């Protein structure tokens, strides 16, 4: 086949040369058509860190690094499934939808309940405000009445003092008038006797009698003034008693009005209405959450592993409807016997071989259990990169742990190595170009070689490399 390809290439070159010569002879200005580069199909394998010493080989099966059983939070009929088995999804992508008709009705009902509860609370608050205002008006009126009663009481006390002073003054006036009357009576009697004896004139007698009459009138007026003062004192005392009663009643009214204000501000009914509103709002949120749960989304990024139903089936929280698995990285759990567990450490790099894929990779130890599970060994979890998804769940994976003194470095398949003048080299695939790299073989066997000169992760061409030259392109299978 190689010879045929070369023959065709040479024939093409000859034809091209003839065409170029012919064009030159004919004087044509058109350029000759370019020769298309040959494309060589190749296979590659990543260079990995490891050693040729297989050491100890332990076997396990591949598992997703994370597997989630997707169940709906509500029970309903499935109306759409926009994903397929094997499809990759991102966290938050829609996996399936449920019939949400009843859930929407529930949301509307709870919205109405919230609206009614809010209206009831608003009405209750308005009534409470009116009650507080009315009670406060009662307090204001009671304060005004108490102020008036206190004023009347003070006035009554002042009236009593004035009446007592008037009564005392009346007593003084009576005493004075009585003394004046007694003096006038004595003088009149003496003048009468003297007039009878002819010692005084009639005019003098009449003058004495007039003075007596005036003194009598003055005494009577003083007595009348005392009676008025007594009545005034009695009235003032009655006014005081009335003012005291009014003040007592006004104080009781004030206390009652203040209690009414306190009761109005207590708001027991308002608190009940508020609790009802809060409960209605909680019920509305629950209904909205249930409606949102009718759209089931991916909790993690991964690959759809299984779909346990179809559109029209009934999904419920009791059974997983979709199985979602994270396949990159994969993991393998191996049971390590007691005599080998010391060879493992967390974050340690180990060699991985997958016989069914004829694939060698590096894995990383992520966990080491300190418990020997039912005498089967200590479970060790190894994480295996799987960016291309070639590793499937349940594949047999061999974990190779080299002995502590084994040489470690870049390991590649032995059949990838070419030699020129007894100098080894390999081809590295970079896009559609092969890049030749000289290497140094540290150690090798019939299958693998420990080399230097390339880096872990570089794509080493392991098949088709003998057909490669500098002027060809490659296509990686």
C-alpha positions, 0 to 999 in steps of 0.5 A: 500500500505504501508503494502504491501511495508513493507511486500515485504521488510520483505520477501526480508530480509528473503530471503536474510537471507536464502541465507546468511545462505545457503552460510555459510553452503556451505562454499561459499566465495561470498558476498550476494547481497545488498538490494536496497533502496526503492524510494518514490515519493514526492512533494515539495514546497519552504518555503517562507517569508510571513505571515498568514494574507492574508491582502489585495488580488489584482489580475493581470495576469502574463506577461513576464518581457521583450518581444521583437518582432523580425523583420529583418532589411531587406526584404527577403525570410526566408531560415532557422529557427533553433529554435522552440516555447518554446525553450530557447535561449541566447542573440546572438543565431541565430533565423532565416536566410534570403536569402542573394544572392542579398545582397552578390551581393551588397557587391561585387558591393560596393567593386568594387566601393571602389577599383575604387575610390581608384585607381582614388584617387591614380591617382589624387594624382600622377598627383598632385605630378607631377604637384607640382614637375613641378611647383616647377621646374618652381620656381627653374628656375625662382629663378635662372633667377632672380638671374642671372638678379640681378647679371647682374643688379649689373654688369651693375651698376658697369659698369656704375660707371666704365664708368663714372669714365673713362669718367671723366678721359678722360675729365681730359686727354683731358684738360691736352692734350689741355693744352699741345697742346696749350703750344706746339702751342705757343712755336712752333709759337714763335720758328718760329718767332725767326727762321725767325729772325735768333734768333734760329736754325733750329734744335730748330725750328724742335724740337718745331714743333715735340713737337707740333705734339706730343701734337696734337696726345696726344689731339686726343688720349684723345678725342678718349678715351673720345668717347670710355668712352662715348660709354662704359657709354652708353653701361653700361646704356643699359645693366642696362636697359636690366638687369632691364627688365630681373629682372622684367621678372624673378620676374614675372616668379617667382610669376607665378611659385609660384602660380602654386605651390600653385594651384597644392597643393590646391588639389580641385580635390583630395578632390573631389576624397577623398569624393567619396572614403569615400562615396563608403566606407560608401556604402560598410559598409551599404551593409555589414551591410545588409548582416550581418542582413540576419542572425537574432540573439536574442537580449536578452536571453529568450524563443521563444513565437511565430514564425509567419511564416515558411521557404520560407515565406517572412519576412520584417521589417513591421511585427514581425517574432518571439516573444521572451520573458524573462520568468524569472522573470515574472511580474504582474501589479496590479491596487492598489486603493488609500486606499491601495497604502500606503501598497506598497513600492519599493523592498518590498516582497509580497506573490504571489499565482497562483491558477491554479498551486496551487503555493505560492511564494514570489514576489518583488515590482519593480515599483509604478506609482504615477499616477492613471490610469483612476481612475482604481488605481495606477499600481504596478509592482511585479516581480515573480521568475520563474526559472522552467518556470512553470508560463506562460503568462496570468495566474491569479496571486493573490498578497497578502499584509499583514497588517503592524502589521501582524507577518512575517516569514517562511511560509509553507503548514500546511499539510507538518508538522509531529509530533512525541511525539507532537514535530513538524518537516518537511522533506526537500528534498536535492537531493534524500535524505530526511532530517528531521528538527525540527521546531517551529510553531509560528502560523498556520491555516488550510492551512499555518503555520508560523514556525521557524527552516528552511530557505526560499527557502528550498524544504519542502516535502508536499506529500509522507512525511508519507512514508519516513524513514531514509533508503529510497530515494526520487524522486521529482515530 
